[in-house]
Amino acid sequence: MQFKKQLIGVCSQQKQIWLADTYHNLGIVVLELREYQQAQRYYQQALDIYIKSGKRYKQSITYHELGLVAYVLRKYEQARQYYQQAVDILIEYDDRYKQATTSHELGKVAHDLGEYEQARQYYQQALEIKIEYGDRYDQAKTYHELGLVAFELREYEEARRYYQQALEIKIESGNRNYQAFTYQGLGKVAYQSGEYEQTRQYYQQAVDILIEYDDRYNQAETYQELGLVAFELREYEEARRYYQQALGIYIKSGDRYNQARNYHQLAMIAHDLRQYQQELHYYQQTLDIYIESGDRSEQAQIYHNLGLVAKDLREYQQAQYYLQQALDIYIESDDRSKQAKTYVVLGLLAEEIGELAEAKTHFLVAVQIYLEFKDERHIGFCLSILARIYQASQDESILTEVASIFGKTVEEVRERFKSYRE
């Protein structure tokens, strides 16, 4: 009778394990379908049963999957927590191989949080285990991620070395699709090193593979990068063609943020070609998207640029409006450096239209901000303009206020202003 009860208990517990396994597998399926919230629910149900039944090893696998879901949802601290719980159990069971996979994921979390040295440590741990087990295919992934970290730390030669190691393994294993991303990485390194022709070759190799695999979205990113190279080489029509190709893909995919980036780049090309009306048009499209997304920081930059274009077109009231909009946002976000930059342009604008008192006010504010940053170059520029305004207006208050800001006498300021005229 006792044996029968024990048997029923064992059967009941086994059913619970089967149920947990089913929840876990359902989590995998819906994760593939990108139904992240549902995946989280299934994994949590599986985990609850594994914990209740004391199945430690199975817990580690589910913690890892919960980490993946949290990472995709950008809940980085939660992802880190789940991955760490998985690693702790894997260490208990001395499962080195799976530790490598989870350490790699912890590296990705740290990387996305900007903790680059921490990311490097996790990737190195993962790589050592993969080398120990002779897993060449997975080594390539970790070499690639180490390349990304080195790039973020501006260790470009180190990044190049890691990307080359990743690429060699991907070529060796015939992994064409993922070669594209490493060619992109090598392209970015070459671009930062000023090797523009080499950059172009890498990006072209990447885009050829992406076309082969019909990966439209990543083609767009590579067209953007090719556009940057052409822009640096002042091949404006070529740059415009690449940006238009990228833009077409982003419009089709509904990626508004990347549409804005490409409109911005197209505006910069129009600016260099002095096609100011077209530049205004592209900046306005960029601005509309940033307003729609509520991105105040990017709005400020575009308002500032629109102000510069309107100033070049001598549409002074419009320029003043745009620049004031930019300034309001910079004040709201307490971005002192960009406030100074905008005060300078407002000052130049006011001087240009003969509003010297207003120009003086703007440059006095700008020079005080640059003084906070000990920015000698911009302090000198502001003082030279204030000297010019003083010469035109003979407004003695300029000397008094500059003397007060710098702790000098009025005569010392007067002498310095004379030096700008010589």
Order of alpha helices (4+ residues) and beta strands (2+ residues): alpha-alpha-alpha-alpha-alpha-alpha-alpha-alpha-alpha-alpha-alpha-alpha-alpha-alpha-alpha-alpha-alpha-alpha-alpha-alpha-alpha
